[in-house]
Every structure is written in structure tokens, then in C-alpha cells.
């Protein structure tokens, strides 16, 4: 999206480097991401929106979608493979080939609504994956747990009227996309945190709000929108999570998956823009998921 943009290629480079440093990279199964098909995308996005995205691709340079979101000639390919990564991960988990999966993708997805790109996002990767699981996996209930510092408004909107999906989101109030969290969508469980809140406040709120809802819902598969931008070192937000807080969140989602979904879990990268904290927290996330 441009050399000065926080959503930059180095985000994935530092995660790979950290997995190498942790001596995990060669112990993990790696898969090339396929392109999501139009039929798969149509489960969560409108035909008109997909047609519009195809029509506005620039021949060169950038096309501004909004103040934060830019498209290049290669954006559609990247976005299709980001969504396709989450779809393939879902299939591998459902087939039992892997216990869980992490998709380190760009661009992120959880702000993309059924018919609008925003917040660096074009296709809602985690929503596409959850809809795919419901379509092919003979599942009745899936949970999407979003711990990005920004509310996953697109995911929330897409599944607002779908009783098969429980959406759990924590976020800093007063940040993009300025969600009115006082009236959550039906099926949404919100953990709004004020600027300056740290791990203690987050853990208490998650234990009091998310855990009872998830235990009552009993998801048969768990999806995670894994954003690491609430870290104290990441100046895109004003929350103060530590590395150990993201370890706690990872252990939390794993516990929910083990208790209710036979461990089936797919985690998809969302935010996290300070490269060193992103590398440490995403690397630790993958280490816990792998059990290595």
C-alpha cells in the first residue's frame, strides 16, 4: 500500500524470521495458498462488490479506496490468496490432516464487509473461512474470536443474522471503525477497552464475557482473527498488552477449541504493525498452536 504505509510486506518477513529463530520453521507443515474462487467469496460478499473490485484495479501505481486503503495492480491476486489460505487451512483441519493452522496473510480481512473494502481489507478472510466450514463441514456452530485492537466490524456485520456463528471481539473504544459497542449485533460478544487498558483488564473482561458465552455456545470449530496491534509497543493503538498477554489469549482460544471443537482451530493474521512486537507475539502464537 506504499512505502510509508503500516500494512507493509515486512510484517510477514519478521514473522518468518522469528519462526526461524525459534527453530520452528522447518518443523511446521507449509502450504502454498490457492486463490479463493468466486463461489467461495460469494458466501460472504455480494456479486456487485466482487465485480466492482475487478473493475477498479489500476494498470499501474495506486488506486485509493479510502484514506487508509490502497489498491495496486497485484492487490487482487494477494487478496484472493489471503482468503484462499484461510479456506485451505479450514479444509486441512476439517480433514484431520492438521490439528490447527495459522495463516500469515496480507492483506488482512476483518474490516471488509459484504460490499465494502476498508481498513486495509478487501476480502474478509476469516469470514470466508468460517462460511466455508459451515458449507462443507457438516457443522452447526462455529466461533470467531477476534483479538485485534480494532473491532472486526466486517465480520460482525456479515454474520449478524446467522445463529450458527458466535462472534467475540475485543477492541479499544474510540478507534477505527468507531463501532457503537453499546448495542452489539445479535450474536456478538464485545469486550470494549478504554485507552490505557492493559492485560489485567483484558483478561478479566475476557473471562467474564467471552468464556461463558463460548461455553454455552459450544462451537464445533474455532476461528481466530489474530491481531497483535494492542501491544504496548505498537503506536497504532493506546492499549498496553504485553507478550505474555498474547500468550494468554492464545492459550485461551486453544482451551476453547480443545473443550468444544476437538481442537479444531484456524488462526488468521490481522493487525500488528510494530515489527519487533509483532514478530515475538506472532511467533509465540504459532509456537503454542504447534505444541512444539
Backbone bond lengths (Angstrom), bond angles and torsions (degrees), N, CA, C in turn:
res aa  C-N    CA-C-N  psi(-1)  N-CA   C-N-CA  omega(-1)  CA-C   N-CA-C  phi
1 X - - - 1.460 - - 1.520 112.36 -
2 X 1.337 116.87 9.95 1.456 120.50 178.23 1.514 111.37 121.20
3 X 1.325 118.20 152.61 1.470 121.20 -172.75 1.516 114.50 -64.06
4 X 1.334 118.52 -25.40 1.464 120.54 -178.72 1.520 112.62 -97.45
5 X 1.325 117.07 3.05 1.469 120.73 -175.13 1.527 110.24 -83.20
6 X 1.341 118.14 139.20 1.474 119.37 -179.44 1.523 113.52 -66.57
7 X 1.325 118.43 -24.75 1.463 121.62 -179.58 1.529 107.24 -88.58
8 X 1.333 115.65 84.23 1.462 121.07 -169.32 1.529 111.24 -124.04
9 X 1.326 116.69 159.98 1.469 120.56 -174.80 1.521 113.87 -58.71
10 X 1.321 117.52 -29.11 1.463 120.06 -177.90 1.529 112.90 -61.73
11 X 1.316 116.76 -19.12 1.470 119.73 177.71 1.531 110.66 -57.77
12 X 1.315 116.66 -42.31 1.462 119.41 179.74 1.519 111.67 -78.03
13 X 1.323 116.15 -33.26 1.466 119.29 179.25 1.520 111.73 -60.40
14 X 1.345 116.88 -43.59 1.464 118.62 -176.03 1.529 111.54 -70.69
15 X 1.327 117.01 -29.51 1.468 119.22 176.58 1.531 109.79 -67.36
16 X 1.329 116.57 -45.44 1.469 120.13 176.97 1.523 111.21 -59.89
17 X 1.330 116.02 -43.80 1.462 119.64 179.60 1.525 111.31 -61.90
18 X 1.337 117.10 -39.87 1.455 119.94 179.93 1.521 111.29 -67.01
19 X 1.325 117.67 -40.55 1.463 119.89 177.51 1.525 111.02 -62.88
20 X 1.324 116.15 -32.96 1.464 120.09 175.58 1.528 109.92 -68.84
21 X 1.329 116.53 -43.18 1.462 120.74 179.47 1.523 110.99 -62.11
22 X 1.323 116.37 -38.28 1.465 121.31 178.97 1.527 112.67 -77.62
23 X 1.330 116.54 -0.51 1.469 123.05 -178.77 1.527 112.14 59.88
24 X 1.335 114.41 36.12 1.461 120.57 178.86 1.518 112.77 -103.84
25 X 1.330 116.43 -26.28 1.460 120.10 -166.95 1.522 112.09 -55.68
26 X 1.313 117.09 -44.74 1.460 120.46 -176.63 1.526 113.01 -79.14
27 X 1.330 116.91 -8.93 1.460 120.33 -180.00 1.528 112.94 -94.76
28 X 1.324 115.94 -6.58 1.458 121.23 -177.39 1.521 110.60 -98.47
29 X 1.325 115.92 151.38 1.464 120.92 172.12 1.521 108.65 -80.29
30 X 1.325 117.05 131.82 1.463 122.41 -178.86 1.530 109.32 -115.79
31 X 1.335 115.73 141.34 1.457 121.05 179.59 1.519 109.42 -135.60
32 X 1.320 116.81 139.12 1.458 120.94 173.56 1.525 109.12 -76.45
33 X 1.315 115.61 135.52 1.457 120.21 -177.19 1.526 110.89 -76.40
34 X 1.324 117.87 127.09 1.469 120.03 173.01 1.536 109.71 -79.43
35 X 1.299 116.16 170.89 1.457 120.29 171.75 1.526 109.18 -79.92
36 X 1.325 116.49 135.80 1.460 119.35 169.26 1.525 109.00 -65.24
37 X 1.310 117.02 142.61 1.462 121.22 178.72 1.526 110.05 -85.78
38 X 1.298 115.40 161.59 1.467 119.64 177.01 1.531 110.66 -59.67
39 X 1.320 116.93 -41.06 1.474 119.85 179.88 1.529 110.76 -61.25
40 X 1.320 117.12 -39.96 1.470 119.87 178.67 1.517 111.42 -66.97
41 X 1.322 117.36 -39.68 1.462 121.29 179.59 1.528 111.70 -69.29
42 X 1.327 116.55 -30.89 1.468 119.77 -177.71 1.522 113.01 -70.20
43 X 1.326 118.17 -10.33 1.465 119.25 174.41 1.522 111.50 -68.86
44 X 1.350 116.41 -23.84 1.462 119.75 -176.02 1.531 113.36 -127.32
45 X 1.341 118.35 -15.05 1.461 121.98 -178.26 1.526 110.37 -123.64
46 X 1.322 115.95 151.72 1.460 120.46 -176.61 1.526 110.82 -80.54
47 X 1.337 117.29 152.96 1.469 119.80 176.97 1.531 111.98 -58.55
48 X 1.314 117.01 -39.83 1.452 120.19 -179.40 1.516 112.74 -62.54
49 X 1.319 116.14 -37.68 1.461 119.90 178.95 1.521 111.03 -67.23
50 X 1.325 117.50 -43.48 1.465 119.94 178.98 1.528 110.59 -63.57
51 X 1.325 117.02 -39.77 1.462 120.31 177.87 1.531 110.61 -64.55
52 X 1.324 116.57 -40.86 1.471 120.90 -179.39 1.517 110.97 -63.53
53 X 1.328 117.35 -43.81 1.462 119.94 178.99 1.531 111.07 -59.81
54 X 1.316 116.50 -42.78 1.462 119.54 179.16 1.528 111.42 -63.64
55 X 1.320 116.29 -34.76 1.462 120.31 -174.02 1.520 113.41 -76.58
56 X 1.323 118.26 -22.33 1.465 119.82 -172.81 1.532 113.28 -103.12
57 X 1.322 118.08 6.26 1.465 119.98 -179.34 1.530 109.09 -62.74
58 X 1.330 118.64 125.22 1.470 119.78 -179.87 1.521 111.25 -74.07
59 X 1.320 116.24 151.39 1.462 120.24 176.05 1.519 111.14 -73.39
60 X 1.327 116.78 -27.48 1.459 122.20 177.43 1.522 107.70 -158.42
61 X 1.326 116.04 166.49 1.460 120.01 176.61 1.509 113.09 68.60
62 X 1.317 115.71 -145.12 1.463 121.71 -174.31 1.521 110.41 -123.59
63 X 1.325 114.58 150.73 1.458 121.26 167.26 1.521 107.55 -123.45
64 X 1.307 117.58 122.10 1.458 121.77 -179.52 1.521 110.09 -80.30
65 X 1.342 115.23 122.73 1.462 121.30 175.31 1.523 109.79 -84.60
66 X 1.330 115.54 -43.86 1.455 122.87 173.26 1.524 106.82 -152.28
67 X 1.324 117.38 -167.62 1.460 119.85 -176.42 1.522 112.84 -64.26
68 X 1.338 117.61 -24.56 1.460 122.08 -175.04 1.522 114.19 -107.96
69 X 1.318 117.92 -19.38 1.461 122.08 -165.32 1.517 109.81 -118.43
70 X 1.346 115.56 124.06 1.454 121.31 -177.64 1.514 110.02 -127.37
71 X 1.323 114.69 146.98 1.459 121.67 179.41 1.531 109.06 -114.68
72 X 1.331 115.33 141.35 1.459 122.46 171.81 1.532 107.87 -116.69
73 X 1.331 118.35 173.65 1.469 119.03 177.64 1.528 113.67 -57.95
74 X 1.337 117.77 -25.56 1.470 120.52 -176.68 1.531 113.17 -99.40
75 X 1.337 117.40 1.12 1.464 119.50 179.79 1.527 112.73 -59.53
76 X 1.333 120.22 -45.56 1.469 118.63 -179.05 1.524 113.33 -57.50
77 X 1.341 117.01 -40.18 1.464 119.70 178.59 1.523 111.13 -63.37
78 X 1.339 116.41 -44.83 1.465 119.88 178.94 1.518 111.01 -63.05
79 X 1.326 117.25 -43.55 1.461 120.94 -177.92 1.527 111.63 -66.92
80 X 1.338 116.46 -39.66 1.462 119.67 177.72 1.524 111.12 -62.79
81 X 1.329 116.59 -39.15 1.465 118.99 -179.41 1.525 111.90 -77.05
82 X 1.325 117.91 -28.72 1.466 119.69 174.14 1.525 109.99 -62.49
83 X 1.319 116.16 -48.03 1.464 119.68 176.83 1.522 111.17 -65.52
84 X 1.333 116.13 -39.04 1.462 119.57 178.80 1.509 112.94 -65.28
85 X 1.325 117.18 -32.56 1.463 120.93 175.89 1.526 110.52 -59.56
86 X 1.330 116.14 -46.72 1.459 119.90 -179.39 1.527 111.60 -66.42
87 X 1.327 116.63 -33.92 1.467 120.26 177.31 1.529 110.56 -66.87
88 X 1.332 116.76 -47.44 1.461 119.71 179.14 1.524 110.91 -61.85
89 X 1.322 117.15 -42.46 1.461 120.12 178.48 1.519 110.75 -59.30
90 X 1.323 116.15 -41.44 1.468 120.66 178.68 1.521 110.91 -61.18
91 X 1.311 116.40 -44.25 1.466 119.94 -179.91 1.527 111.51 -64.78
92 X 1.339 117.21 -41.99 1.459 120.40 -179.83 1.521 111.70 -63.34
93 X 1.328 116.18 -38.22 1.465 119.90 179.00 1.522 110.47 -71.14
94 X 1.321 117.49 -45.05 1.462 120.49 -179.43 1.525 111.72 -63.44
95 X 1.330 116.32 -34.49 1.470 120.28 179.83 1.522 112.45 -79.67
96 X 1.342 117.57 -7.01 1.454 121.21 179.76 1.511 114.24 79.21
97 X 1.339 116.95 10.52 1.458 118.88 178.81 1.527 111.17 -71.40
98 X 1.316 116.64 -32.42 1.470 122.63 173.60 1.521 107.95 -133.65
99 X 1.343 115.54 154.28 1.452 119.12 179.56 1.506 112.69 -77.05
100 X 1.333 115.56 -39.73 1.454 121.28 176.45 1.526 107.67 -153.18
101 X 1.328 116.47 175.78 1.461 119.37 -175.51 1.518 110.31 -151.27
102 X 1.345 114.67 150.65 1.458 121.87 173.56 1.517 108.58 -121.96
103 X 1.319 116.69 131.70 1.457 122.93 -178.88 1.522 109.21 -112.16
104 X 1.346 117.94 99.78 1.461 120.86 176.80 1.524 109.39 -83.44
105 X 1.327 116.32 92.21 1.459 120.86 -169.67 1.525 111.69 -120.03
106 X 1.297 114.78 155.29 1.446 125.62 166.95 1.533 106.05 -138.31
107 X 1.334 118.49 141.24 1.462 127.47 -4.44 1.525 112.09 -73.92
108 X 1.348 116.44 161.98 1.459 119.61 174.88 1.528 110.62 -69.43
109 X 1.346 117.23 -176.22 1.459 116.40 -171.39 1.507 118.47 -141.40
110 X 1.339 119.55 -18.95 1.467 118.16 -161.95 1.524 115.05 -73.45
111 X 1.336 118.82 -7.43 1.463 120.42 174.05 1.531 112.62 -90.92
112 X 1.309 118.14 -16.10 1.463 120.54 -178.99 1.521 109.83 -68.30
113 X 1.316 116.32 124.04 1.457 120.91 177.49 1.526 109.02 -90.19
114 X 1.311 116.31 -174.44 1.459 119.90 179.14 1.519 111.96 -60.72
115 X 1.342 117.03 -28.91 1.460 119.27 -173.74 1.522 114.38 -138.71
116 X 1.341 116.92 23.77 1.462 118.41 -178.20 1.522 111.03 -152.12
117 X 1.336 116.00 133.84 1.463 122.47 170.29 1.516 108.71 -89.23
118 X 1.331 116.41 141.47 1.463 120.47 178.00 1.515 109.21 -169.72
119 X 1.333 115.59 164.23 1.454 120.24 173.50 1.513 114.27 55.81
120 X 1.330 118.00 41.08 1.464 125.75 -179.18 1.527 112.54 75.61
121 X 1.334 119.22 1.50 1.466 122.85 -168.54 1.528 111.90 -111.11
122 X 1.340 116.63 143.02 1.460 122.71 179.42 1.527 111.53 -118.54
123 X 1.324 117.45 -55.35 1.458 121.73 172.65 1.529 107.70 -111.54
124 X 1.316 116.04 142.94 1.461 119.59 -178.74 1.527 108.21 -84.34
125 X 1.316 115.61 91.26 1.467 121.31 -170.89 1.521 113.05 -56.51
126 X 1.321 117.29 -47.77 1.464 119.75 -176.24 1.527 110.77 -70.01
127 X 1.332 117.45 -34.94 1.460 119.93 177.76 1.526 110.81 -68.04
128 X 1.333 116.78 -41.45 1.465 120.72 176.74 1.525 110.28 -59.09
129 X 1.333 116.45 -41.68 1.466 120.56 -179.95 1.517 111.58 -67.36
130 X 1.325 117.62 -44.66 1.461 120.65 -179.75 1.525 110.80 -63.66
131 X 1.335 117.17 -41.54 1.463 120.02 178.11 1.526 110.61 -64.69
132 X 1.326 117.10 -36.22 1.471 121.18 177.56 1.525 110.17 -64.40
133 X 1.325 116.98 -42.38 1.468 120.21 178.83 1.521 111.07 -61.43
134 X 1.314 116.34 -42.28 1.463 119.83 179.80 1.521 111.29 -67.23
135 X 1.333 116.97 -32.11 1.463 120.77 -177.92 1.512 113.08 -76.31
136 X 1.345 117.28 -35.82 1.472 119.15 -172.18 1.523 113.49 -113.13
137 X 1.321 117.40 -14.15 1.455 119.79 -169.09 1.508 116.33 -99.08
138 X 1.335 117.56 5.51 1.461 121.21 -177.74 1.526 110.69 51.82
139 X 1.333 115.46 43.08 1.458 121.92 179.52 1.521 109.84 -104.55
140 X 1.319 115.40 149.43 1.460 121.24 176.87 1.521 112.63 -106.36
141 X 1.350 116.58 -20.23 1.474 119.41 -173.81 1.523 109.72 -147.41
142 X 1.328 116.37 126.93 1.461 121.12 171.61 1.527 107.90 -130.74
143 X 1.319 115.36 150.46 1.460 121.33 176.84 1.527 109.00 -113.90
144 X 1.322 115.32 142.64 1.465 121.62 171.96 1.524 107.08 -118.21
145 X 1.327 115.65 118.46 1.461 122.27 -178.14 1.520 107.79 -109.65
146 X 1.317 116.73 117.35 1.461 123.07 -172.05 1.519 108.70 -116.27
147 X 1.370 117.03 109.06 1.465 118.40 178.43 1.531 112.46 -110.94
148 X 1.328 117.18 22.32 1.456 121.06 169.09 1.532 108.64 -64.84
149 X 1.337 117.01 152.53 1.465 120.03 -177.49 1.529 112.23 -70.07
150 X 1.319 116.77 -17.24 1.458 121.28 177.23 1.529 109.79 -103.34
151 X 1.311 115.62 141.70 1.459 120.04 178.18 1.518 110.66 -61.72
152 X 1.320 116.55 132.77 1.456 121.84 178.12 1.518 110.61 -79.52
153 X 1.315 114.88 71.62 1.467 120.43 -173.15 1.523 112.76 -62.48
154 X 1.341 116.87 -35.71 1.453 118.98 -179.58 1.516 112.05 -65.72
155 X 1.331 116.25 -46.36 1.461 120.51 177.85 1.518 110.56 -60.62
156 X 1.322 116.00 -44.18 1.458 121.72 -179.98 1.526 110.56 -58.34
157 X 1.324 115.85 -47.04 1.471 120.23 -177.36 1.524 111.77 -66.98
158 X 1.332 116.41 -42.41 1.466 120.07 -176.74 1.522 111.39 -60.15
159 X 1.335 117.07 -38.83 1.469 120.16 -175.15 1.525 113.38 -105.85
160 X 1.319 116.65 16.46 1.464 119.90 -175.53 1.530 112.38 -54.97
161 X 1.308 117.68 -37.86 1.468 120.88 -175.08 1.525 112.53 -108.12
162 X 1.324 117.01 19.31 1.465 121.21 -178.48 1.524 108.68 -109.30
163 X 1.310 116.55 105.53 1.461 121.38 -177.59 1.521 112.89 -69.38
164 X 1.311 118.36 -8.70 1.463 121.34 179.63 1.528 111.99 -81.33
165 X 1.336 117.25 -9.35 1.462 122.24 -174.28 1.520 109.84 -120.39
166 X 1.323 115.92 126.60 1.467 121.63 171.03 1.523 107.26 -105.76
167 X 1.336 116.21 121.76 1.455 121.54 -177.99 1.520 109.25 -107.76
168 X 1.348 116.23 121.51 1.461 122.47 179.40 1.528 108.03 -116.42
169 X 1.331 116.91 124.15 1.456 120.24 -175.47 1.519 110.37 -135.35
170 X 1.339 116.12 131.89 1.467 120.75 166.57 1.515 107.65 -109.82
171 X 1.326 116.32 149.37 1.464 119.25 -177.67 1.523 109.35 -168.03
172 X 1.318 115.55 160.23 1.459 121.14 173.84 1.515 109.18 -82.26
173 X 1.310 116.89 132.54 1.455 120.53 176.36 1.524 109.92 -70.33
174 X 1.322 115.39 150.95 1.455 120.60 176.96 1.509 115.12 81.38
175 X 1.331 117.15 1.99 1.464 121.54 176.97 1.524 110.10 -101.39
176 X 1.332 115.64 163.19 1.460 120.43 170.23 1.526 109.15 -49.07
177 X 1.329 118.74 135.71 1.458 129.88 7.05 1.522 113.66 -97.58
178 X 1.336 117.69 24.39 1.461 123.10 175.20 1.525 111.89 59.29
179 X 1.325 115.30 47.72 1.462 121.39 179.66 1.520 110.70 -66.68
180 X 1.326 115.62 140.50 1.463 120.62 171.10 1.524 107.44 -80.98
181 X 1.332 115.46 87.62 1.464 120.12 -173.05 1.521 112.71 -73.59
182 X 1.347 118.02 -10.22 1.464 119.82 -178.17 1.522 112.00 -67.68
183 X 1.347 116.96 -20.29 1.458 120.82 178.97 1.529 108.49 -129.33
184 X 1.322 116.79 80.46 1.465 119.33 -178.35 1.523 111.35 -62.90
185 X 1.330 115.17 148.77 1.448 119.48 173.59 1.527 109.80 -59.63
186 X 1.301 114.94 153.27 1.456 118.68 176.53 1.524 108.94 -56.00
187 X 1.320 116.04 128.56 1.456 120.02 -178.77 1.505 113.83 91.58
188 X 1.354 118.28 -5.09 1.447 120.92 178.72 1.517 112.22 -94.89
189 X 1.330 116.22 138.23 1.469 121.74 176.07 1.521 106.39 -121.26
190 X 1.331 116.79 110.29 1.453 121.79 -171.42 1.527 111.91 -102.30
191 X 1.327 115.46 143.15 1.456 122.95 169.99 1.534 106.50 -123.25
192 X 1.346 117.69 85.53 1.462 120.52 177.82 1.520 110.51 -81.22
193 X 1.333 116.94 132.39 1.458 122.24 -177.63 1.523 109.72 -122.25
194 X 1.324 115.74 135.92 1.449 120.45 179.42 1.529 110.46 -76.11
195 X 1.324 116.34 154.97 1.462 121.53 176.59 1.522 109.88 -52.60
196 X 1.313 116.09 136.76 1.459 121.68 -179.31 1.510 114.28 94.23
197 X 1.332 117.74 -11.88 1.465 120.41 -179.75 1.523 110.07 -65.40
198 X 1.322 115.45 143.40 1.452 121.34 179.38 1.510 111.88 -116.04
199 X 1.319 115.04 -161.49 1.446 120.48 -173.95 1.515 114.89 -65.20
200 X 1.314 117.65 -35.20 1.465 119.72 -178.14 1.524 110.81 -62.18
201 X 1.334 116.57 -45.17 1.458 120.74 179.25 1.522 110.55 -64.84
202 X 1.324 116.50 -40.63 1.452 120.29 179.66 1.527 111.16 -63.51
203 X 1.315 117.13 -47.03 1.462 120.12 -176.70 1.523 111.64 -63.45
204 X 1.312 116.41 -40.68 1.462 119.64 178.63 1.523 111.21 -64.02
205 X 1.343 116.00 -44.15 1.454 119.85 -178.10 1.519 111.76 -66.94
206 X 1.331 116.57 -41.31 1.459 120.09 178.63 1.526 110.63 -63.50
207 X 1.331 116.78 -43.45 1.468 120.36 -179.97 1.522 111.23 -63.25
208 X 1.323 116.56 -37.11 1.466 120.26 -175.81 1.524 113.37 -83.14
209 X 1.337 117.34 -29.21 1.466 120.08 -174.71 1.519 112.33 -105.68
210 X 1.333 117.24 -53.22 1.459 119.86 -174.17 1.522 113.03 -72.83
211 X 1.347 116.79 -47.77 1.459 117.72 -171.20 1.524 112.89 -60.51
212 X 1.346 120.15 -47.53 1.466 118.19 179.01 1.526 112.79 -61.15
213 X 1.334 116.67 -39.16 1.463 119.33 -179.72 1.528 111.20 -66.22
214 X 1.322 116.87 -42.19 1.462 120.57 -179.54 1.520 111.30 -68.98
215 X 1.325 117.43 -39.75 1.464 120.01 178.93 1.525 110.94 -65.78
216 X 1.326 116.89 -35.54 1.462 119.91 178.31 1.526 111.23 -72.49
217 X 1.321 116.56 -35.04 1.465 121.64 -177.13 1.527 112.10 -76.45
218 X 1.331 117.61 -34.92 1.459 124.43 179.71 1.531 112.37 55.28
219 X 1.332 116.80 65.36 1.469 119.48 -177.67 1.516 112.14 -63.70
220 X 1.316 115.48 143.66 1.461 120.95 177.99 1.534 112.09 -89.82
221 X 1.326 116.53 -10.06 1.460 122.38 173.14 1.521 107.28 -156.72
222 X 1.321 115.92 146.32 1.464 121.51 -176.89 1.524 109.03 -118.09
223 X 1.322 115.01 131.32 1.464 122.13 173.28 1.525 108.62 -115.31
224 X 1.324 116.34 144.08 1.459 121.32 -176.50 1.521 109.12 -126.08
225 X 1.329 116.09 126.52 1.456 121.50 165.65 1.523 106.14 -91.43
226 X 1.327 115.35 100.72 1.466 121.48 -170.03 1.522 109.87 -95.67
227 X 1.314 116.19 93.21 1.458 121.75 173.95 1.517 109.63 -104.51
228 X 1.317 117.03 137.19 1.465 121.40 -176.29 1.535 111.18 -114.85
229 X 1.337 116.01 26.47 1.460 121.05 -174.42 1.517 114.28 -93.01
230 X 1.339 118.79 4.94 1.460 121.02 171.36 1.524 111.20 -89.16
231 X 1.318 116.98 4.65 1.464 120.61 -179.33 1.521 110.42 -64.73
232 X 1.316 115.90 145.26 1.463 121.05 -178.18 1.524 112.27 -58.82
233 X 1.328 118.44 -26.83 1.457 121.92 -178.96 1.525 113.54 -84.99
234 X 1.335 117.66 -9.09 1.463 121.58 -175.87 1.522 108.79 -95.05
235 X 1.325 116.83 111.84 1.458 119.32 -173.55 1.518 113.53 -82.53
236 X 1.342 118.31 8.86 1.454 119.57 174.30 1.521 111.03 -74.84
237 X 1.354 116.19 -14.80 1.463 121.01 179.60 1.515 109.52 -136.68
238 X 1.343 114.78 177.72 1.460 120.89 179.85 1.523 111.62 -120.99
239 X 1.326 117.45 21.08 1.455 120.52 171.94 1.526 108.55 -88.33
240 X 1.327 115.95 169.70 1.469 119.75 -170.81 1.523 110.97 -135.15
241 X 1.342 116.56 52.12 1.454 120.23 176.00 1.530 109.71 -73.57
242 X 1.314 115.44 152.00 1.465 121.99 177.11 1.521 109.74 -109.06
243 X 1.325 115.94 173.11 1.462 120.17 174.41 1.524 110.62 -55.33
244 X 1.324 116.84 -42.01 1.466 120.05 -177.29 1.520 112.08 -68.01
245 X 1.325 118.17 -26.21 1.461 120.53 176.26 1.527 110.74 -67.63
246 X 1.318 116.91 -38.76 1.464 118.83 176.86 1.525 111.25 -71.33
247 X 1.323 117.59 -30.63 1.457 119.43 172.05 1.521 109.78 -63.18
248 X 1.330 116.35 -42.79 1.475 120.71 179.16 1.529 110.76 -62.39
249 X 1.340 117.71 -43.28 1.459 121.07 178.98 1.525 111.13 -63.32
250 X 1.325 116.89 -39.87 1.456 119.81 178.00 1.525 110.66 -64.28
251 X 1.317 116.93 -43.66 1.462 120.20 177.32 1.529 111.00 -62.85
252 X 1.325 116.26 -34.79 1.464 120.50 178.59 1.528 110.86 -64.09
253 X 1.334 117.88 -50.18 1.462 119.13 -177.52 1.522 111.00 -67.35
254 X 1.333 117.03 -34.81 1.459 119.32 176.03 1.524 111.36 -64.12
255 X 1.329 116.66 -39.86 1.463 120.28 178.92 1.522 110.90 -63.07
256 X 1.332 116.85 -43.31 1.466 119.92 178.04 1.520 110.38 -61.39
257 X 1.333 116.90 -43.96 1.463 120.15 -179.49 1.522 111.64 -64.02
258 X 1.319 117.28 -41.28 1.464 120.12 -179.56 1.518 111.62 -68.06
259 X 1.311 117.15 -38.84 1.467 120.87 -175.81 1.518 112.50 -71.90
260 X 1.338 116.44 -32.93 1.463 118.76 -170.67 1.527 114.57 -122.28
261 X 1.334 118.64 -20.79 1.467 120.00 -168.17 1.522 112.40 -127.51
262 X 1.321 117.76 24.52 1.468 120.94 -178.38 1.518 111.54 53.13
263 X 1.330 116.75 31.32 1.450 122.08 177.75 1.519 115.02 80.35
264 X 1.333 118.30 -0.59 1.468 120.81 -174.72 1.529 110.12 -69.63
265 X 1.330 115.55 118.63 1.463 121.27 -174.98 1.523 109.30 -151.45
266 X 1.329 115.79 136.67 1.467 122.89 172.68 1.518 107.55 -126.54
267 X 1.321 116.41 123.41 1.455 122.70 179.48 1.526 109.06 -110.40
268 X 1.331 115.87 134.05 1.461 122.32 -176.30 1.521 108.70 -124.10
269 X 1.316 117.38 128.84 1.455 121.44 -179.12 1.524 111.06 -65.64
270 X 1.335 115.28 133.86 1.460 121.51 171.64 1.531 108.25 -114.54
271 X 1.361 118.33 -105.51 1.449 121.22 -175.83 1.518 113.49 -92.50
272 X 1.332 113.85 -174.22 1.454 122.83 -175.19 1.509 107.85 125.91
273 X 1.343 117.20 102.79 1.459 120.25 -165.92 1.521 114.13 -122.93
274 X 1.324 118.28 -12.91 1.464 121.37 171.00 1.517 105.67 -87.84
275 X 1.303 116.87 115.08 1.460 120.16 -162.17 1.520 113.94 -64.24
276 X 1.326 118.21 -38.48 1.461 119.17 -175.75 1.527 111.83 -70.86
277 X 1.323 117.07 -44.84 1.466 118.84 177.94 1.522 110.64 -67.61
278 X 1.332 117.65 -36.52 1.464 120.17 175.78 1.517 110.64 -59.70
279 X 1.338 116.84 -46.28 1.463 120.35 -178.79 1.519 111.18 -60.23
280 X 1.336 116.36 -47.36 1.472 119.45 -178.27 1.526 111.82 -64.42
281 X 1.328 116.41 -45.61 1.466 119.32 -173.40 1.524 111.68 -74.40
282 X 1.337 117.21 -40.77 1.461 119.00 176.56 1.526 110.60 -67.92
283 X 1.337 117.35 -38.35 1.463 119.96 176.49 1.520 111.63 -62.42
284 X 1.323 116.23 -42.88 1.456 119.50 177.10 1.510 112.37 -65.83
285 X 1.324 117.04 -35.77 1.461 122.87 176.93 1.527 109.93 -59.66
286 X 1.337 116.34 -48.92 1.459 120.67 -179.45 1.528 111.39 -66.10
287 X 1.317 116.82 -38.85 1.469 119.76 179.03 1.524 110.95 -59.47
288 X 1.337 116.69 -44.35 1.462 119.52 179.09 1.520 111.22 -68.50
289 X 1.325 118.03 -40.08 1.450 119.95 178.14 1.523 110.94 -60.93
290 X 1.331 115.98 -38.70 1.478 119.62 -175.56 1.522 112.90 -76.03
291 X 1.337 116.36 -23.38 1.454 119.47 -176.79 1.521 113.07 74.43
292 X 1.330 117.13 14.04 1.465 121.01 -177.76 1.521 112.00 -91.39
